Amino acid sequence: MTAVIYARYSSDSQREESIEGQIRECTAFAEKNGITILRHYIDRAFSAKTDNRPEFQAMIKDSGKKLFDMIIVWKLDRFARNRYDSARYKAALKKNGVKVVSATEVISEGAEGIILESVLEGYAEYYSADLSEKVIRGMTDNALKCKFNGGTYVIDSEQHFQIDPLTAPYVLEAFKKYDAGYTMTAIRDWLNEKGVKNTRGQAFSYNSIQHLLNNRRYMGEFRYRDTVIPDGIPAIVPKDLFERVQEKLAKNKKAPARHKAEDDYLLTTKLFCGYCGSYMCGESGTSHTGKVHHYYKCATVKKKRGDCHKKPVNKQFIEDFIVHETMKEIRDDKVIRAIVSTVMDLQERENTQLPLYEQQLKEAETGINNLLNAIQQGILTPSTKSRLEELEAAKEDLEVRIANEKMAKPKLAAEFVTMWLERFRKLDMRKKEHRQQLIDTFVNSVYLFDDKLTLHINYKDGTKTVTFDEMKAALDEQAAGSDLDCRGAPASKPCSLTGCGL
């Protein structure tokens, strides 16, 4: 197995030692499991709440070269702190044959591991949101006083903004150049030639120029979330110049890029052809009446690389059915209790590192005591001192490892897991992002035939048989008025629904 290590810290309050510690733990994990490390990807002072991280994006791109099999992270929250990004990028990596592994959170390969991983990701997102709320309260208080909350101005002793005499002239000149007809690309090149850096201390990019020209702070407007104070700070750019630039920006603005079609297909990477096993890909087509139809199509049929004859299936129909069946299970208290029980059991069973370290520490302490007793009895050899030093060093190292293990693996209480799972019951299934969360967490895979489908879900459930008429009736009751007409869908034939056990 070959792997790369991804390490990250999110703020300037953390130091390089944070990265070193992550790499040390990940390297130890790789050595223990016979994995060869090819390189490190490191993002410094980048939050995992966003995917706009240079090294992270480079790693995702490099995975397409199929040079490595695994990405090792210290903890899953180093990879992402929101479940949407985590699911999206793990799906992309899965296509490239790459999986994400935590060096300190032992998660099994089975279906139950998916639930545990989802709980850990949910906990990371909850922690991030809670911390954000606390930070926002303090920053809002500063904002009401027009105090510094971050930026490029010079800050005085009372935390108020003052114009930076070194950078302010470049900001003003950038506005003048755009007003005179310069492009943002030309302004970017000019600033980079002058050696001016952006707020991150990096060379200017097209996006950072766009942000600079839209920044209302430069005309003296202080803004933080819902707090807006005109003339709250010293202005760098005159208001008339700023407004002219905004008009030109609006006039020159290009139409935003259209999202890729697959972004709207919730079962991407989950839906497979029952006949050939290929992915079912999202596609759309326009009928002679001008109506756009969305459906899933077998990749083998689409690329014409085999003899598979699987018919396409209506997107809305299959997604509504999978969401309906999954939501029905989540509303069952017995299912919630079974999942919680499994997560608690798995958490205890998989904490193998800590008992091992504690056993090794006990053996080291016993060895130290035996050597001390021997010395007291006058038994002394040339190797006694060196052996004692080795044992004491091993003891110190194990004590540190045990402390790190306890900090890195907080025990999840059954109440927290129950609360986290029950939150899915409150999701609004009319919202795409809520439907995606439900599918990403609980649906393992769906194998689709022309007359039936097999649904694998991440908890014990046995086997169900559902006829096509029953499926339509259930969906009509769940969401009256849904367009369930589907080209190539099964007609009044039995549909087997199978759950795969934990």
C-alpha positions as a printed Julia matrix, in Angstrom:
502×3 Matrix{Float64}:
   0.0    0.0     0.0
   1.16   3.54   -0.79
  -0.19   6.64    0.92
   0.16  10.39    1.39
  -0.27  12.34    4.62
  -2.57  15.36    4.85
  -1.99  17.74    7.78
  -3.67  21.05    8.6
  -4.14  23.66   11.27
  -6.73  26.4    11.13
  -5.44  29.5    12.9
  -2.34  31.48   13.72
  -2.77  30.55   17.39
  -1.51  27.12   16.42
   2.12  26.59   15.55
   4.3   24.42   13.36
   4.49  21.9    16.2
   0.85  21.06   15.48
   1.81  19.95   11.97
   4.85  18.04   13.23
   2.72  16.19   15.76
   0.15  15.2    13.13
   2.84  13.96   10.74
   4.58  12.02   13.53
   1.36  10.18   14.47
   0.47   9.49   10.82
   3.99   8.24   10.05
   3.91   5.91   13.07
   0.54   4.55   11.88
   1.97   3.94    8.39
   5.07   2.16    9.71
   2.98  -0.03   11.99
   0.78  -1.13    9.08
   3.54  -1.5     6.45
   2.37   1.48    4.38
   4.81   3.47    2.23
   4.47   7.27    2.5
   5.05   9.1    -0.81
   4.65  12.74    0.23
   2.99  15.23    2.61
   0.27  17.77    1.78
   0.17  20.57    4.39
  -2.26  23.51    4.71
  -1.3   26.13    7.29
  -3.89  28.55    8.76
  -6.76  27.14    6.66
 -10.11  26.14    8.17
 -11.6   22.76    7.28
 -15.07  24.35    7.09
 -14.15  25.32    3.53
 -12.64  23.26    0.73
 -10.7   26.3    -0.55
  -7.35  24.91    0.65
  -4.49  24.84   -1.9
  -2.73  21.66   -0.77
  -6.03  19.89   -0.17
  -7.17  20.63   -3.72
  -3.76  19.58   -5.09
  -4.08  16.27   -3.22
  -7.57  15.63   -4.62
  -6.29  16.39   -8.12
  -3.23  14.15   -7.69
  -5.44  11.26   -6.59
  -6.62  11.05  -10.19
  -3.09  10.0   -11.2
  -3.63   6.8    -9.16
  -0.15   6.98   -7.62
  -1.35   6.32   -4.07
  -4.02   4.18   -2.43
  -4.66   6.03    0.8
  -4.76   9.45    2.49
  -3.75   9.33    6.16
  -4.96  12.1     8.5
  -4.38  12.55   12.23
  -8.13  12.86   12.81
 -11.07  13.02   10.4
 -11.67  16.69   11.22
  -8.32  17.49    9.58
  -9.89  16.37    6.26
 -13.17  18.3     6.6
 -15.36  19.88    9.27
 -18.62  19.72    7.34
 -20.32  16.56    6.17
 -21.15  17.83    2.68
 -17.5   18.44    1.74
 -16.45  15.22    3.45
 -18.96  13.1     1.51
 -18.34  14.9    -1.8
 -14.56  14.57   -1.76
 -14.55  11.03   -0.36
 -16.83  10.06   -3.25
 -14.37  11.63   -5.72
 -11.48   9.81   -4.05
 -13.4    6.55   -4.12
 -13.69   6.87   -7.9
  -9.89   7.14   -8.01
  -9.42   4.1    -5.76
  -8.25   6.17   -2.77
  -9.64   6.02    0.77
  -9.24   8.35    3.75
  -7.92   6.77    6.96
  -7.59   8.3    10.43
  -4.39   7.47   12.3
  -5.99   7.95   15.73
  -9.65   7.03   15.2
  -9.9    3.32   14.47
 -12.92   2.75   12.22
 -13.82  -0.66   10.84
 -14.3   -1.42    7.15
 -17.84  -2.76    7.6
 -21.2   -1.04    7.32
 -21.1   -0.07   11.01
 -17.92   1.87   10.37
 -19.85   4.2     8.06
 -22.24   5.08   10.89
 -19.38   5.66   13.37
 -17.52   7.79   10.84
 -20.67   9.85   10.24
 -21.08  10.38   14.0
 -17.45  11.55   14.29
 -17.9   13.92   11.34
 -21.14  15.21   12.86
 -19.36  15.79   16.17
 -16.59  17.74   14.41
 -19.18  19.88   12.6
 -21.07  20.47   15.86
 -17.85  21.47   17.67
 -16.92  23.82   14.83
 -20.36  25.47   14.8
 -20.39  25.83   18.6
 -16.92  27.4    18.6
 -17.96  29.71   15.78
 -20.95  30.96   17.78
 -18.72  31.81   20.73
 -16.23  33.64   18.52
 -19.01  35.56   16.75
 -20.39  36.85   20.06
 -17.02  38.38   20.96
 -16.41  39.76   17.47
 -19.89  41.29   17.29
 -19.17  43.16   20.53
 -15.96  44.48   18.93
 -17.86  45.41   15.76
 -20.32  47.61   17.66
 -17.31  49.6    18.89
 -15.69  49.63   15.39
 -12.78  47.62   16.77
 -10.43  45.37   14.82
 -11.81  41.95   13.86
  -9.13  41.09   11.32
  -7.89  42.76    8.11
  -5.11  44.8     6.54
  -5.37  48.13    8.34
  -2.87  49.23   11.01
  -4.37  48.79   14.48
  -3.72  51.28   17.27
  -3.33  50.54   20.98
  -7.11  50.62   21.5
  -7.73  48.13   18.67
  -9.14  50.77   16.31
  -8.41  50.94   12.58
  -5.82  53.35   11.21
  -4.7   53.66    7.58
  -1.49  51.79    6.76
   0.76  54.32    4.96
   2.64  51.5     3.17
  -0.25  49.59    1.59
  -3.04  52.2     1.35
  -1.53  53.94   -1.75
  -1.55  50.62   -3.65
  -5.21  50.03   -2.74
  -6.19  53.5    -3.95
  -4.17  53.09   -7.14
  -5.83  49.73   -7.84
  -9.25  51.4    -7.75
  -8.03  54.23  -10.02
  -6.6   51.77  -12.53
  -9.83  49.77  -12.75
 -11.81  52.99  -13.11
  -9.45  53.97  -15.96
 -10.13  50.73  -17.82
  -7.48  48.3   -16.54
  -8.58  44.68  -16.22
  -8.38  42.8   -12.94
  -5.7   40.58  -14.5
  -3.6   43.65  -15.32
  -4.02  45.03  -11.79
  -3.05  41.64  -10.35
   0.13  41.56  -12.43
   0.98  45.16  -11.48
   0.64  44.5    -7.73
   2.67  41.31   -7.98
   5.41  43.11   -9.89
   5.54  45.7    -7.1
   5.94  42.9    -4.54
   2.7   43.74   -2.7
   1.16  40.79   -0.82
  -2.46  40.01   -0.02
  -3.83  39.6     3.52
  -2.41  36.06    3.72
   1.05  37.27    2.8
   0.79  35.61   -0.63
   0.9   36.92   -4.19
  -2.34  38.37   -5.53
  -4.68  36.17   -7.56
  -7.62  37.15   -9.77
 -10.03  36.35   -6.91
  -8.12  38.45   -4.38
  -8.24  41.46   -6.75
 -11.98  40.96   -7.1
 -12.31  40.86   -3.32
 -10.19  44.01   -2.96
 -12.35  45.99   -5.42
 -15.56  44.88   -3.68
 -14.34  45.6    -0.14
 -16.57  48.36    1.23
 -14.22  48.84    4.15
 -11.94  50.87    1.87
 -14.56  53.63    1.59
 -14.89  53.78    5.4
 -17.82  51.4     5.92
 -17.37  49.1     8.91
 -19.26  45.84    8.49
 -19.4   42.66   10.53
 -22.24  40.24    9.83
 -25.44  42.29   10.45
 -23.58  45.22   11.99
 -22.99  48.05    9.47
 -21.57  51.46   10.47
 -21.02  54.0     7.63
 -17.86  56.1     8.11
 -16.94  53.88   11.06
 -13.26  53.68   10.02
 -10.89  55.92    8.03
 -11.56  55.75    4.27
  -8.82  54.92    1.75
 -10.95  55.3    -1.41
 -13.33  58.24   -2.05
 -16.98  57.19   -2.17
 -17.58  58.46   -5.7
 -14.6   56.45   -7.0
 -15.75  53.36   -5.1
 -19.28  53.59   -6.54
 -17.97  54.05  -10.1
 -15.85  50.92   -9.7
 -18.88  48.98   -8.43
 -20.89  50.03  -11.5
 -18.1   48.87  -13.81
 -17.75  45.6   -11.91
 -21.47  44.94  -12.31
 -21.31  45.79  -16.01
 -18.28  43.57  -16.66
 -19.4   40.72  -14.5
 -19.54  37.43  -16.32
 -22.43  35.03  -15.89
 -21.65  32.54  -13.13
 -20.59  29.1   -14.28
 -23.37  26.56  -14.34
 -23.08  23.76  -11.82
 -22.2   20.38  -13.2
 -25.18  18.14  -13.75
 -23.92  15.52  -11.32
 -24.1   18.03   -8.44
 -27.91  17.71   -8.55
 -27.97  13.91   -8.65
 -28.15  12.72   -5.04
 -27.34   9.06   -5.72
 -24.06   9.72   -7.55
 -21.5    7.06   -6.41
 -24.33   5.17   -4.63
 -26.39   3.89   -7.56
 -25.13   0.92   -9.61
 -26.41  -1.08  -12.56
 -27.72  -4.43  -11.3
 -26.62  -6.2   -14.49
 -23.03  -5.06  -15.08
 -22.18  -3.34  -11.77
 -21.22  -0.01  -13.39
 -22.12   3.37  -11.9
 -25.48   4.86  -12.89
 -24.64   8.39  -14.04
 -26.9   11.43  -14.02
 -28.05  12.7   -17.43
 -30.72  14.97  -18.87
 -32.5   15.28  -22.19
 -35.13  17.5   -23.81
 -38.28  15.97  -25.33
 -40.04  17.2   -28.49
 -42.34  19.26  -26.24
 -39.35  21.16  -24.85
 -39.56  19.6   -21.37
 -36.25  18.65  -19.75
 -36.12  15.1   -18.32
 -33.56  14.01  -15.72
 -32.61  10.37  -15.27
 -29.86   7.94  -14.27
 -28.15   5.91  -17.0
 -25.75   2.95  -16.79
 -22.17   4.09  -17.51
 -21.56   1.0   -19.68
 -24.59   1.84  -21.83
 -23.63   5.51  -21.95
 -20.06   4.8   -23.12
 -21.15   1.89  -25.36
 -18.34  -0.31  -24.04
 -20.28  -3.48  -23.37
 -23.46  -5.38  -24.06
 -25.44  -4.07  -21.05
 -29.01  -3.07  -21.93
 -30.12  -1.51  -18.65
 -32.86   1.08  -19.24
 -32.53   4.58  -17.78
 -34.63   5.42  -14.7
 -36.37   8.65  -13.77
 -34.24  10.67  -11.35
 -37.08  12.06   -9.21
 -38.77   8.68   -8.86
 -35.74   6.72   -7.67
 -34.45   9.49   -5.36
 -37.88  10.0    -3.77
 -38.23   6.28   -3.12
 -34.78   5.88   -1.54
 -35.3    8.97    0.66
 -38.78   7.8     1.68
 -37.63   4.3     2.67
 -34.56   5.57    4.54
 -36.56   8.21    6.42
 -39.14   5.59    7.41
 -36.41   3.55    9.11
 -34.92   6.57   10.91
 -38.32   7.36   12.44
 -38.35   3.92   14.07
 -37.14   4.16   17.71
 -35.97   0.54   17.62
 -33.63   1.34   14.73
 -32.19   4.36   16.57
 -31.59   2.27   19.71
 -29.94  -0.49   17.65
 -27.59   1.98   15.95
 -26.66   3.65   19.25
 -25.99   0.27   20.84
 -23.77  -0.72   17.91
 -21.82   2.56   17.98
 -21.22   2.22   21.73
 -20.06  -1.38   21.34
 -17.86  -0.49   18.38
 -16.33   2.41   20.3
 -15.29   0.06   23.1
 -14.1   -2.75   20.82
 -12.03  -0.59   18.51
 -10.1    1.37   21.12
  -7.16  -1.01   20.77
  -4.31   1.5    21.01
  -4.97   2.66   24.58
  -5.05  -0.82   26.21
  -1.87  -1.72   24.31
  -0.03   1.4    25.52
  -1.26   0.86   29.09
  -0.02  -2.75   29.03
   3.37  -1.65   27.67
   3.57   1.04   30.37
   2.84  -1.53   33.06
   5.6   -3.78   31.7
   8.08  -0.86   31.61
   7.27   0.09   35.21
   7.71  -3.53   36.31
  11.09  -3.66   34.56
  12.2   -0.41   36.24
  11.16  -1.69   39.67
  13.0   -4.98   39.12
  16.2   -3.16   38.15
  15.95  -0.82   41.15
  15.5   -3.79   43.46
  18.53  -5.49   41.92
  20.64  -2.34   42.41
  19.56  -2.1    46.06
  20.65  -5.72   46.56
  24.07  -4.93   45.09
  23.49  -6.67   41.76
  25.09  -4.32   39.24
  26.33  -5.05   35.71
  27.7   -2.74   32.97
  24.37  -2.91   31.1
  22.17  -2.1    34.14
  22.41   1.68   33.77
  21.76   1.71   30.01
  18.83  -0.7    30.4
  17.33   1.47   33.16
  17.65   4.56   30.98
  15.95   2.74   28.1
  13.04   1.7    30.3
  12.63   5.19   31.78
  12.64   6.73   28.29
  10.07   4.15   27.15
   7.92   4.92   30.19
   8.0    8.65   29.46
   7.13   8.1    25.81
   4.24   5.77   26.7
   2.83   8.24   29.21
   2.77  10.9    26.48
   1.14   8.48   24.01
  -1.54   7.53   26.57
  -2.28  11.2    27.27
  -2.53  11.94   23.54
  -4.73   8.91   23.01
  -7.16  10.0    25.71
  -7.31  13.53   24.34
  -7.6   12.42   20.7
 -10.41   9.96   21.35
 -13.12  11.55   23.51
 -15.78   9.02   24.41
 -19.08   9.73   22.69
 -21.97   9.41   25.12
 -25.02   7.37   24.1
 -27.18  10.47   24.67
 -25.1   12.49   22.19
 -25.26   9.76   19.5
 -29.04   9.46   20.02
 -29.45  13.23   19.74
 -27.3   13.3    16.61
 -29.28  10.52   14.93
 -32.67  11.97   15.89
 -31.71  15.22   14.17
 -32.23  13.41   10.88
 -35.92  13.09   11.69
 -36.22  16.88   11.62
 -34.63  17.28    8.19
 -36.77  18.93    5.55
 -36.9   16.45    2.68
 -37.87  19.26    0.31
 -34.34  20.64    0.64
 -31.65  19.08   -1.51
 -28.89  19.44    1.11
 -31.02  17.62    3.73
 -31.81  14.77    1.34
 -28.1   14.5     0.53
 -27.17  14.29    4.24
 -29.64  11.45    4.75
 -28.38   9.47    1.75
 -24.68  10.04    2.5
 -25.06   8.8     6.08
 -27.35   5.79    5.79
 -27.37   4.52    2.2
 -24.51   2.19    1.35
 -25.41   1.27   -2.24
 -28.35   0.71   -4.56
 -28.3   -1.94   -7.33
 -30.95  -1.23   -9.94
 -32.52  -3.72  -12.36
 -35.34  -3.14  -14.84
 -37.85  -4.93  -12.6
 -36.43  -4.52   -9.08
 -33.83  -2.81   -6.95
 -31.64  -3.89   -4.05
 -30.99  -1.25   -1.41
 -28.1   -1.78    1.03
 -28.39   0.34    4.15
 -25.92   0.72    7.0
 -27.85  -1.08    9.74
 -29.66  -4.36   10.38
 -33.07  -4.58    8.83
 -33.64  -7.94    7.15
 -35.34  -8.14    3.74
 -38.45  -6.44    2.34
 -40.36  -6.97   -0.88
 -42.17  -3.93   -2.28
 -44.26  -3.92   -5.44
 -44.05  -1.07   -7.9
 -47.65  -0.04   -7.14
 -46.85   0.07   -3.41
 -43.82   2.24   -4.12
 -45.92   4.73   -6.08
 -48.63   4.74   -3.42
 -46.07   5.41   -0.67
 -44.52   8.28   -2.61
 -47.89   9.79   -3.53
 -48.81   9.8     0.15
 -45.42  11.25    1.17
 -45.33  14.04   -1.4
 -48.6   14.59   -3.25
 -48.13  15.81   -6.77
 -44.64  14.4    -7.36
 -43.89  13.61  -10.99
 -43.42   9.86  -10.8
 -43.63   9.2   -14.52
 -40.41   7.49  -15.5
 -39.1    6.26  -18.78
 -37.73   2.76  -18.34
 -39.09   2.27  -14.8
 -40.5   -1.13  -13.73
 -44.22  -1.6   -14.31
 -46.21  -3.4   -11.58
 -43.46  -5.89  -10.86
 -42.05  -6.85   -7.47
 -39.16  -4.84   -6.06
 -36.92  -6.44   -3.43
 -35.54  -4.14   -0.74
 -32.62  -5.65    1.14
 -30.79  -4.22    4.13
 -27.23  -5.29    4.92
 -26.54  -6.0     8.59
 -23.98  -4.41   10.89
